[in-house]
Amino acid sequence: MSQGKSSFTPIIFYAIIFTFFFSCQKKERTYFETIALNDVKLSNPKPGSWRYDHDEKFQKFEDFQKVKKIKPEAGKNIIYLQPIGEFSNLQKNEIKLTQEYLNIYFQLETKILPTLSNSIFPKSVRRIKDEHEQILAGYVLDSILIKRKPKDAVVLMGITEKDLFPRPEWNYVFGLASYENGVGVTSIYRFSNGSLTESNFNKSLIRLMEIGSHEIGHMFGISHCLNANCVMNGTNTLQETDFHYARACSLCQRTLNSSIPYDNKKRLLELKSFFEKHHLNSELSRAEQDLNLVQ
């Protein structure tokens, strides 16, 4: 009996050591768990801010999975931009750079359609407000974009030179979208206070990039973010938009990547290169911080 017990003891001992060793090993973090270390948590909402005025539900990853949403699929996976208006060379360049950015951000081919003239807007959808002309945003969606959406488009985003308003009692709106139909529109008018120059170009560009990726993110099923400072945060004002990052937080990146299975590190490297090339230093710094964690 004593000999049998002696031979069994080492087996138990090594089994315990083996189990202890592997239980102590750190579980390898996912890409999203890794970059979550760079998420900046939201502060308490202040009066006048989006979160102060809107009681929204936190969208967990599991909630996102249940949402009915648009997804890229074979033969229907291109993002299109539709400029409408009379654009200066600077404005054309702003739209071109936004196209390049969205191509990287969503890792989907993004194309610019031929520009449509302002003459496409009938008098009934125009108004003068604060000494400048505005266009009814809903008309752009329903009577222009939905009818012109290419067959291979997953999303069509209009970009107007004119200011937009959503209904008569509202002063203006940065953009509007029909998520079910995969169409949206934004105006560049207020991003540069009505006049784009070399000195305000980068600020206006960042705003267009943020609003464009925000609205298209909604079309792909992502709700307003309550997780961290993020491009998907709701916004009431340009000041609030400027406070939010162009970077999507780790949770919003995870949800997006579950619908569009791209290579996260490739995307991050391309974002870094874009920000560096165009001297968008704040966003470059954030991309470098993420890269430092995943390399």
Contacts in CASP RR format, 6 or more apart in sequence:
PFRMAT RR
TARGET T0000
AUTHOR 0000-0000-0000
METHOD contacts of the structure
MODEL  1
MSQGKSSFTPIIFYAIIFTFFFSCQKKERTYFETIALNDVKLSNPKPGSW
RYDHDEKFQKFEDFQKVKKIKPEAGKNIIYLQPIGEFSNLQKNEIKLTQE
YLNIYFQLETKILPTLSNSIFPKSVRRIKDEHEQILAGYVLDSILIKRKP
KDAVVLMGITEKDLFPRPEWNYVFGLASYENGVGVTSIYRFSNGSLTESN
FNKSLIRLMEIGSHEIGHMFGISHCLNANCVMNGTNTLQETDFHYARACS
LCQRTLNSSIPYDNKKRLLELKSFFEKHHLNSELSRAEQDLNLVQ
31 264 0 8 1.000
31 265 0 8 1.000
31 294 0 8 1.000
32 250 0 8 1.000
32 251 0 8 1.000
32 253 0 8 1.000
32 254 0 8 1.000
32 257 0 8 1.000
32 264 0 8 1.000
33 250 0 8 1.000
34 293 0 8 1.000
34 294 0 8 1.000
35 250 0 8 1.000
35 253 0 8 1.000
35 290 0 8 1.000
35 293 0 8 1.000
35 294 0 8 1.000
36 249 0 8 1.000
36 250 0 8 1.000
36 251 0 8 1.000
37 293 0 8 1.000
38 250 0 8 1.000
38 286 0 8 1.000
38 289 0 8 1.000
38 290 0 8 1.000
38 293 0 8 1.000
39 227 0 8 1.000
39 228 0 8 1.000
39 229 0 8 1.000
39 230 0 8 1.000
39 249 0 8 1.000
39 250 0 8 1.000
40 228 0 8 1.000
40 229 0 8 1.000
40 245 0 8 1.000
41 228 0 8 1.000
41 229 0 8 1.000
42 51 0 8 1.000
42 226 0 8 1.000
42 227 0 8 1.000
42 228 0 8 1.000
42 229 0 8 1.000
42 233 0 8 1.000
45 51 0 8 1.000
45 52 0 8 1.000
46 52 0 8 1.000
48 236 0 8 1.000
49 236 0 8 1.000
49 240 0 8 1.000
50 224 0 8 1.000
50 233 0 8 1.000
50 234 0 8 1.000
50 235 0 8 1.000
50 236 0 8 1.000
50 240 0 8 1.000
51 226 0 8 1.000
51 233 0 8 1.000
51 234 0 8 1.000
53 236 0 8 1.000
54 224 0 8 1.000
54 234 0 8 1.000
56 223 0 8 1.000
56 224 0 8 1.000
56 226 0 8 1.000
57 63 0 8 1.000
57 223 0 8 1.000
58 226 0 8 1.000
58 227 0 8 1.000
59 222 0 8 1.000
59 223 0 8 1.000
59 224 0 8 1.000
59 225 0 8 1.000
59 226 0 8 1.000
59 255 0 8 1.000
61 251 0 8 1.000
61 254 0 8 1.000
61 255 0 8 1.000
61 258 0 8 1.000
63 223 0 8 1.000
64 221 0 8 1.000
64 222 0 8 1.000
64 223 0 8 1.000
64 255 0 8 1.000
64 258 0 8 1.000
65 258 0 8 1.000
67 221 0 8 1.000
67 223 0 8 1.000
69 179 0 8 1.000
69 219 0 8 1.000
69 220 0 8 1.000
69 221 0 8 1.000
69 259 0 8 1.000
70 154 0 8 1.000
70 155 0 8 1.000
70 179 0 8 1.000
70 182 0 8 1.000
70 219 0 8 1.000
70 220 0 8 1.000
70 221 0 8 1.000
71 154 0 8 1.000
71 220 0 8 1.000
71 259 0 8 1.000
71 260 0 8 1.000
72 108 0 8 1.000
72 154 0 8 1.000
72 259 0 8 1.000
72 260 0 8 1.000
73 154 0 8 1.000
75 152 0 8 1.000
76 151 0 8 1.000
76 152 0 8 1.000
76 153 0 8 1.000
76 154 0 8 1.000
77 108 0 8 1.000
77 109 0 8 1.000
77 152 0 8 1.000
77 154 0 8 1.000
78 108 0 8 1.000
78 109 0 8 1.000
78 110 0 8 1.000
78 111 0 8 1.000
78 150 0 8 1.000
78 152 0 8 1.000
78 153 0 8 1.000
78 154 0 8 1.000
79 102 0 8 1.000
79 103 0 8 1.000
79 106 0 8 1.000
79 108 0 8 1.000
79 109 0 8 1.000
79 110 0 8 1.000
79 111 0 8 1.000
79 153 0 8 1.000
79 154 0 8 1.000
79 155 0 8 1.000
79 156 0 8 1.000
79 157 0 8 1.000
79 216 0 8 1.000
80 110 0 8 1.000
80 111 0 8 1.000
80 112 0 8 1.000
80 113 0 8 1.000
80 149 0 8 1.000
80 150 0 8 1.000
80 153 0 8 1.000
80 155 0 8 1.000
80 156 0 8 1.000
80 157 0 8 1.000
81 95 0 8 1.000
81 98 0 8 1.000
81 99 0 8 1.000
81 102 0 8 1.000
81 110 0 8 1.000
81 111 0 8 1.000
81 112 0 8 1.000
81 113 0 8 1.000
81 156 0 8 1.000
81 157 0 8 1.000
81 158 0 8 1.000
81 159 0 8 1.000
82 113 0 8 1.000
82 116 0 8 1.000
82 144 0 8 1.000
82 145 0 8 1.000
82 148 0 8 1.000
82 156 0 8 1.000
82 157 0 8 1.000
82 158 0 8 1.000
82 159 0 8 1.000
83 92 0 8 1.000
83 95 0 8 1.000
83 112 0 8 1.000
83 113 0 8 1.000
83 115 0 8 1.000
83 116 0 8 1.000
83 158 0 8 1.000
83 159 0 8 1.000
83 160 0 8 1.000
83 161 0 8 1.000
84 115 0 8 1.000
84 116 0 8 1.000
84 117 0 8 1.000
84 118 0 8 1.000
84 120 0 8 1.000
84 140 0 8 1.000
84 144 0 8 1.000
84 158 0 8 1.000
84 159 0 8 1.000
84 160 0 8 1.000
84 161 0 8 1.000
84 162 0 8 1.000
85 115 0 8 1.000
85 116 0 8 1.000
85 117 0 8 1.000
85 118 0 8 1.000
85 160 0 8 1.000
85 161 0 8 1.000
85 162 0 8 1.000
86 117 0 8 1.000
86 118 0 8 1.000
86 161 0 8 1.000
87 95 0 8 1.000
87 115 0 8 1.000
87 161 0 8 1.000
88 196 0 8 1.000
90 196 0 8 1.000
90 197 0 8 1.000
90 198 0 8 1.000
90 201 0 8 1.000
91 161 0 8 1.000
91 188 0 8 1.000
91 196 0 8 1.000
94 188 0 8 1.000
94 196 0 8 1.000
94 201 0 8 1.000
94 204 0 8 1.000
94 205 0 8 1.000
94 208 0 8 1.000
95 112 0 8 1.000
95 159 0 8 1.000
95 188 0 8 1.000
95 208 0 8 1.000
96 112 0 8 1.000
97 205 0 8 1.000
97 209 0 8 1.000
97 278 0 8 1.000
98 159 0 8 1.000
98 205 0 8 1.000
98 208 0 8 1.000
98 209 0 8 1.000
98 212 0 8 1.000
99 110 0 8 1.000
99 111 0 8 1.000
99 112 0 8 1.000
100 110 0 8 1.000
100 274 0 8 1.000
101 209 0 8 1.000
101 213 0 8 1.000
101 274 0 8 1.000
102 108 0 8 1.000
102 110 0 8 1.000
102 209 0 8 1.000
102 212 0 8 1.000
102 213 0 8 1.000
102 216 0 8 1.000
103 109 0 8 1.000
103 110 0 8 1.000
104 267 0 8 1.000
104 270 0 8 1.000
104 271 0 8 1.000
104 274 0 8 1.000
105 209 0 8 1.000
105 213 0 8 1.000
105 267 0 8 1.000
105 271 0 8 1.000
106 213 0 8 1.000
106 216 0 8 1.000
106 256 0 8 1.000
106 260 0 8 1.000
107 260 0 8 1.000
107 262 0 8 1.000
107 263 0 8 1.000
107 266 0 8 1.000
107 267 0 8 1.000
108 154 0 8 1.000
108 260 0 8 1.000
113 148 0 8 1.000
113 150 0 8 1.000
116 144 0 8 1.000
118 161 0 8 1.000
118 162 0 8 1.000
120 144 0 8 1.000
121 135 0 8 1.000
121 139 0 8 1.000
121 162 0 8 1.000
125 135 0 8 1.000
125 136 0 8 1.000
125 139 0 8 1.000
126 133 0 8 1.000
126 134 0 8 1.000
126 135 0 8 1.000
126 136 0 8 1.000
127 133 0 8 1.000
127 134 0 8 1.000
127 136 0 8 1.000
127 165 0 8 1.000
127 168 0 8 1.000
128 134 0 8 1.000
129 163 0 8 1.000
129 165 0 8 1.000
129 171 0 8 1.000
129 172 0 8 1.000
130 171 0 8 1.000
132 163 0 8 1.000
132 189 0 8 1.000
132 194 0 8 1.000
133 162 0 8 1.000
133 163 0 8 1.000
134 162 0 8 1.000
134 163 0 8 1.000
134 164 0 8 1.000
134 165 0 8 1.000
134 172 0 8 1.000
135 160 0 8 1.000
135 162 0 8 1.000
135 163 0 8 1.000
135 164 0 8 1.000
135 165 0 8 1.000
135 187 0 8 1.000
136 164 0 8 1.000
136 165 0 8 1.000
136 166 0 8 1.000
137 164 0 8 1.000
137 165 0 8 1.000
137 166 0 8 1.000
137 173 0 8 1.000
137 175 0 8 1.000
137 176 0 8 1.000
137 185 0 8 1.000
138 166 0 8 1.000
138 176 0 8 1.000
138 185 0 8 1.000
140 158 0 8 1.000
140 160 0 8 1.000
140 164 0 8 1.000
140 176 0 8 1.000
140 184 0 8 1.000
140 185 0 8 1.000
141 176 0 8 1.000
141 177 0 8 1.000
141 178 0 8 1.000
141 181 0 8 1.000
141 183 0 8 1.000
141 184 0 8 1.000
141 185 0 8 1.000
142 178 0 8 1.000
145 156 0 8 1.000
145 158 0 8 1.000
145 183 0 8 1.000
145 184 0 8 1.000
145 185 0 8 1.000
146 178 0 8 1.000
146 181 0 8 1.000
146 183 0 8 1.000
148 156 0 8 1.000
149 156 0 8 1.000
149 181 0 8 1.000
149 182 0 8 1.000
149 183 0 8 1.000
150 156 0 8 1.000
154 182 0 8 1.000
155 182 0 8 1.000
155 183 0 8 1.000
155 184 0 8 1.000
155 216 0 8 1.000
155 219 0 8 1.000
156 182 0 8 1.000
156 183 0 8 1.000
156 184 0 8 1.000
157 183 0 8 1.000
157 184 0 8 1.000
157 185 0 8 1.000
157 186 0 8 1.000
157 212 0 8 1.000
157 215 0 8 1.000
157 216 0 8 1.000
158 183 0 8 1.000
158 184 0 8 1.000
158 185 0 8 1.000
158 186 0 8 1.000
159 185 0 8 1.000
159 186 0 8 1.000
159 187 0 8 1.000
159 188 0 8 1.000
159 208 0 8 1.000
160 185 0 8 1.000
160 186 0 8 1.000
160 187 0 8 1.000
160 188 0 8 1.000
160 189 0 8 1.000
161 187 0 8 1.000
161 188 0 8 1.000
161 189 0 8 1.000
162 187 0 8 1.000
162 189 0 8 1.000
163 172 0 8 1.000
163 187 0 8 1.000
163 189 0 8 1.000
163 190 0 8 1.000
164 172 0 8 1.000
164 173 0 8 1.000
164 174 0 8 1.000
164 175 0 8 1.000
164 176 0 8 1.000
164 185 0 8 1.000
164 186 0 8 1.000
164 187 0 8 1.000
164 189 0 8 1.000
165 171 0 8 1.000
165 172 0 8 1.000
165 173 0 8 1.000
166 173 0 8 1.000
166 176 0 8 1.000
172 190 0 8 1.000
174 186 0 8 1.000
174 187 0 8 1.000
174 190 0 8 1.000
174 211 0 8 1.000
174 235 0 8 1.000
174 238 0 8 1.000
174 241 0 8 1.000
175 184 0 8 1.000
175 185 0 8 1.000
175 186 0 8 1.000
175 187 0 8 1.000
175 211 0 8 1.000
175 215 0 8 1.000
176 184 0 8 1.000
176 185 0 8 1.000
177 183 0 8 1.000
177 184 0 8 1.000
177 185 0 8 1.000
177 215 0 8 1.000
177 218 0 8 1.000
177 219 0 8 1.000
178 184 0 8 1.000
179 218 0 8 1.000
179 219 0 8 1.000
179 221 0 8 1.000
182 219 0 8 1.000
184 215 0 8 1.000
184 219 0 8 1.000
186 208 0 8 1.000
186 211 0 8 1.000
186 212 0 8 1.000
186 215 0 8 1.000
188 196 0 8 1.000
188 204 0 8 1.000
188 208 0 8 1.000
190 238 0 8 1.000
191 203 0 8 1.000
191 204 0 8 1.000
191 207 0 8 1.000
191 208 0 8 1.000
191 211 0 8 1.000
191 238 0 8 1.000
192 200 0 8 1.000
192 201 0 8 1.000
192 203 0 8 1.000
192 204 0 8 1.000
193 200 0 8 1.000
196 204 0 8 1.000
202 278 0 8 1.000
202 279 0 8 1.000
202 280 0 8 1.000
203 242 0 8 1.000
205 278 0 8 1.000
205 280 0 8 1.000
206 242 0 8 1.000
206 246 0 8 1.000
206 280 0 8 1.000
206 283 0 8 1.000
207 238 0 8 1.000
207 241 0 8 1.000
207 242 0 8 1.000
209 246 0 8 1.000
210 231 0 8 1.000
210 241 0 8 1.000
210 244 0 8 1.000
210 246 0 8 1.000
211 241 0 8 1.000
213 231 0 8 1.000
213 246 0 8 1.000
213 248 0 8 1.000
214 231 0 8 1.000
214 232 0 8 1.000
214 234 0 8 1.000
217 232 0 8 1.000
217 256 0 8 1.000
218 232 0 8 1.000
220 256 0 8 1.000
220 259 0 8 1.000
220 260 0 8 1.000
221 255 0 8 1.000
221 259 0 8 1.000
222 232 0 8 1.000
222 252 0 8 1.000
222 255 0 8 1.000
222 256 0 8 1.000
223 232 0 8 1.000
224 232 0 8 1.000
224 233 0 8 1.000
224 234 0 8 1.000
225 231 0 8 1.000
225 232 0 8 1.000
225 233 0 8 1.000
225 234 0 8 1.000
225 248 0 8 1.000
225 249 0 8 1.000
225 251 0 8 1.000
225 252 0 8 1.000
227 249 0 8 1.000
227 250 0 8 1.000
227 251 0 8 1.000
227 252 0 8 1.000
228 249 0 8 1.000
228 250 0 8 1.000
228 251 0 8 1.000
229 243 0 8 1.000
229 244 0 8 1.000
229 245 0 8 1.000
229 249 0 8 1.000
230 244 0 8 1.000
230 245 0 8 1.000
230 247 0 8 1.000
230 248 0 8 1.000
230 249 0 8 1.000
230 252 0 8 1.000
231 244 0 8 1.000
231 245 0 8 1.000
231 246 0 8 1.000
231 247 0 8 1.000
231 248 0 8 1.000
231 252 0 8 1.000
232 248 0 8 1.000
232 249 0 8 1.000
232 252 0 8 1.000
233 240 0 8 1.000
233 244 0 8 1.000
234 240 0 8 1.000
234 244 0 8 1.000
235 241 0 8 1.000
235 244 0 8 1.000
245 283 0 8 1.000
245 286 0 8 1.000
246 280 0 8 1.000
246 283 0 8 1.000
247 283 0 8 1.000
247 286 0 8 1.000
247 287 0 8 1.000
247 290 0 8 1.000
248 256 0 8 1.000
253 264 0 8 1.000
257 264 0 8 1.000
264 294 0 8 1.000
265 294 0 8 1.000
268 287 0 8 1.000
268 290 0 8 1.000
268 291 0 8 1.000
268 294 0 8 1.000
269 291 0 8 1.000
271 283 0 8 1.000
271 287 0 8 1.000
272 284 0 8 1.000
272 287 0 8 1.000
272 288 0 8 1.000
272 291 0 8 1.000
274 280 0 8 1.000
275 281 0 8 1.000
275 283 0 8 1.000
275 284 0 8 1.000
275 287 0 8 1.000
276 284 0 8 1.000
END
